[in-house]
Structure formats: C-alpha cells, structure tokens
C-alpha cells in the first residue's frame, strides 16, 4: 500500500510547521517514509535548505530527525530509524509536519513524501540490556550536559558518545538530541560503574535552543503565536520533573546556525533559571558574550545558574581545552546531579579545580549557588590543578573586586563589608584572557 504527498515551499513558508495527513489501516506492521525535495540548495549560497519532518501517530509523537543527510525512515514494532520511536502502528490518521528551519531565497522547493505500508511479519530486533547502576554517593562529579548523536545531526552513535566520555574520565554524560528522545533508551542502558548516562532533548526552535534535561518523553518544542510561548514550554519541562536550560544564547544564528541565538524576549530570562554559558568545548567569543549576559541577569536580580555543554556531535579534535560541569551532588544519579545543578552547586572548568565558599559573622556557611545573610562575609576561594601561570579574579556584582597571579595550589580569603554586593563569583583566566574556570555565585542577602 502506498501514499504519495507532494507540494512546494517558498521563503514565505520559512519558520513554519507544514502539516500533512495520511490514514493507516488496521494490521500494518511496517511503515517506510521517503522525503525528497529539489533543489537541495541555492547555487549562490554557502548553506543548504534545512527541512526536517516530525511524525505523529493518532496518539503521540513518533520523533523527528534534525539533519540534512537522510530524511527517510522505517518504523516497526521493534525497530525505528534513529530519530524515531519503534512500537505498534495504530490505525487511523497519522500526521507528517514539515519543520522549515531554513529556506533560502531562490526557486520554489518541490517536495515529495512516498509512504509505503507493509503488513508482513517483521523480524525481531535485539534490544540492549541495562548495565549495572553506579553506586557512588555524595561528592564532586565531572560531566557534560549537552551532546548529540546520529539520532539527530551527530556523526556518531550512542555507544560512541558514552565511550568518548569514558576516555576523558567523565563521571556523567548526557544525550540531548534535537527535538527527539529516540536515543534515550539505549543511552540509559549503557550506564556502567564508571559513567552515569543521563538524558533529555534539545528544544531546537526557530528562535532559540534550550535543553530539557531529565525528561524521557517528547516535549512539543513548537512555539506558536498567542498559544504557546517559550515561558510556557519552560514551565512544562519543569512540571515534568525536568531542568530547563537556555542553550548557547549568544551563538551565531541564521543562516549559519538556524535558530541558535536566543531571541525570546519573554524569556530573557523569564521563568528560566539556568543558562549554558560555556558551549562547544573551547572558550570563544560567543561564550564570552554569554558570560556577560549571565552577569547582567545576575545584576538584574535573577538567581541564575551557569552551566557548560560541549554540544558534542562527534569526536572533539585534539588540543581543545574542553569546559565541563563540576557538580557537588548527593549521589552519582541523574536526579541528584540535576538537583545540584538547579541549586547552583557547581563550577565550570577546562582543568583547574575552583571552589568558592562564604561564612558570615553569625557562623553561617554557604557554597556556590547558596545565599547567606550579608552581615559581613568572609569569602574563601580554593584552587588547584593549575597547568599554567593563570590569573584568579574575584568578581563582585559583575566587576573585578581583586586579581591574583597564581602558579600553584592555594587558598585566598577576602573580607567583604556588609551591604556592598549582591553576588560573588571567581574566575581563572590564562595569559590570553581565555576563561579556564568559573564558579557559580554565592549570593549575599540583607540581614533579616
């Protein structure tokens, strides 16, 4: 049984969701969909069109594949092309939605969906079995909160992602493919005693990307005028027990990276309380801009948490100093890690260890992410694992409070007078001013 759906797209259809429906009869065991369109690119442009499609059965979303390499899929009871969810094929009305992330000026795009439905018995597929859970308790854990595989636009599969985390000694790794959760079952089953595997999805919208960490079900990422804004999506992520993180807010946007820069005025930061300031592993100009944005939000009174994410799509080239999250959690478990991140109990680093604590005149103590009564505070900064003669900077309300040259492990204590500052962080920078580590803030609050 076959269905053919055809149509055309122009620049007027950019940043839209174009729906099509087809009916599946009872008894279907296999669904094959081929998506083809011409032209794939505009001769005078350095970028191609970026058209993806999301598939819905009569009850639920069945996934998407956010890439330009292969837009065909197969789904059976036990198998699905990466990006899509296997399972029974219920009869009724199915929907294909074309997500027009990028349409370049030029000739109209002619597209065709060729849908083939099979009814023959399908071979079984061996499903991965869960590995031994990790049993480590309270302590510091280093890991990544942002990664991709061929379930979206990555160049490697889920086992490669986990193996790469193990090679660099991470305690946890996170799969966040674009607009799909299809790889999470395999990711979960690859956990072992040396690395915790975590999951979520990257909400890859037309005007900004965000991480929905800790979720296992598909989140509808589509922002619709007068119906569903980004604050509503963030609230849904949190209501499902997830952690919403604004991703790479100062990344280069269209047409280089469609929707990668954050443009949601209602979520600047709106209800969001976490922002990824260290993206793509290395420290670069857009990360510096994200750091400045975070400091501005802190000065505006938002208790924002800063995170790092490699945004890894394949093997990281040699020689890049990668920034990871160093989290103080109650256990090496996904919920404990995300709870600690939500509380700001972490620093970001490409090597050095850097901790910031506070103690006031009443004897109260606070760590990064915590608030403390501002009755005169001693700020203590401890560092080690220094591989170059860098500079330590104490930042108070976004300005440099003090600067130290450091070349060995050490500790420094500052006495901060009452009622002068609202938040304190520490940075380590190298001789080129590249950030090597930054803490989350200790917040100073007026004494009650």
Residue, then its C-alpha position, 0 to 999 in steps of 0.5 A: x500500500x502506498x501514499x504519495x504527498x507532494x507540494x512546494x515551499x517558498x521563503x514565505x513558508x520559512x519558520x513554519x510547521x507544514x502539516x500533512x495527513x495520511x490514514x493507516x489501516x488496521x494490521x500494518x506492521x511496517x511503515x517506510x517514509x521517503x522525503x525528497x525535495x529539489x533543489x537541495x540548495x541555492x547555487x549562490x549560497x554557502x548553506x543548504x535548505x534545512x527541512x526536517x519532518x516530525x511524525x505523529x501517530x493518532x496518539x503521540x509523537x513518533x520523533x523527528x530527525x534534525x539533519x540534512x543527510x537522510x530524511x527517510x525512515x522505517x518504523x516497526x514494532x521493534x525497530x525505528x530509524x534513529x530519530x524515531x520511536x519503534x512500537x505498534x502502528x495504530x490505525x487511523x490518521x497519522x500526521x507528517x509536519x514539515x519543520x522549515x528551519x531554513x529556506x533560502x531565497x531562490x526557486x520554489x522547493x518541490x517536495x515529495x513524501x512516498x509512504x509505503x505500508x507493509x503488513x508482513x511479519x517483521x523480524x525481531x530486533x535485539x534490544x540492549x540490556x541495562x548495565x549495572x547502576x553506579x553506586x557512588x554517593x555524595x561528592x564532586x562529579x565531572x560531566x557534560x550536559x549537552x551532546x548529540x548523536x546520529x539520532x539527530x545531526x551527530x556523526x556518531x552513535x550512542x555507544x560512541x558518545x558514552x565511550x568518548x566520555x569514558x576516555x576523558x574520565x567523565x563521571x556523567x554524560x548526557x544525550x540531548x538530541x534535537x527535538x527527539x528522545x529516540x536515543x534515550x533508551x539505549x543511552x540509559x542502558x549503557x550506564x556502567x560503574x564508571x559513567x552515569x548516562x543521563x538524558x533529555x532533548x534539545x528544544x531546537x526552535x526557530x528562535x532559540x535552543x534550550x535543553x530539557x534535561x531529565x525528561x524521557x518523553x517528547x516535549x512539543x518544542x513548537x512555539x506558536x503565536x498567542x498559544x504557546x510561548x517559550x515561558x510556557x514550554x519552560x514551565x512544562x519541562x519543569x512540571x515534568x520533573x525536568x531542568x530547563x536550560x537556555x542553550x548557547x544564547x549568544x551563538x551565531x544564528x541564521x543562516x549559519x546556525x538556524x535558530x541558535x541565538x536566543x531571541x525570546x524576549x519573554x524569556x530573557x530570562x523569564x521563568x528560566x533559571x539556568x543558562x549554558x554559558x560555556x558551549x562547544x568545548x573551547x572558550x570563544x567569543x560567543x561564550x564570552x558574550x554569554x558570560x556577560x549576559x549571565x552577569x547582567x541577569x545576575x545584576x538584574x536580580x535573577x538567581x541564575x545558574x551557569x552551566x557548560x555543554x560541549x554540544x558534542x556531535x562527534x569526536x572533539x579534535x585534539x588540543x581543545x581545552x574542553x569546559x565541563x560541569x563540576x557538580x557537588x551532588x548527593x549521589x552519582x544519579x541523574x536526579x541528584x546531579x540535576x538537583x545540584x545543578x538547579x541549586x547552583x552547586x557547581x563550577x565550570x572548568x577546562x582543568x583547574x579545580x575552583x571552589x568558592x565558599x562564604x561564612x558570615x559573622x553569625x557562623x553561617x556557611x554557604x557554597x556556590x549557588x547558596x545565599x547567606x545573610x550579608x552581615x559581613x562575609x568572609x569569602x574563601x576561594x580554593x584552587x588547584x590543578x593549575x597547568x599554567x601561570x593563570x590569573x584568579x579574579x574575584x568578581x563582585x556584582x559583575x566587576x573585578x573586586x581583586x586579581x591574583x597571579x597564581x602558579x600553584x595550589x592555594x587558598x585566598x580569603x577576602x573580607x567583604x563589608x556588609x551591604x556592598x554586593x549582591x553576588x560573588x563569583x571567581x574566575x581563572x583566566x590564562x595569559x590570553x584572557x581565555x576563561x579556564x574556570x568559573x564558579x557559580x555565585x554565592x549570593x549575599x542577602x540583607x540581614x533579616 
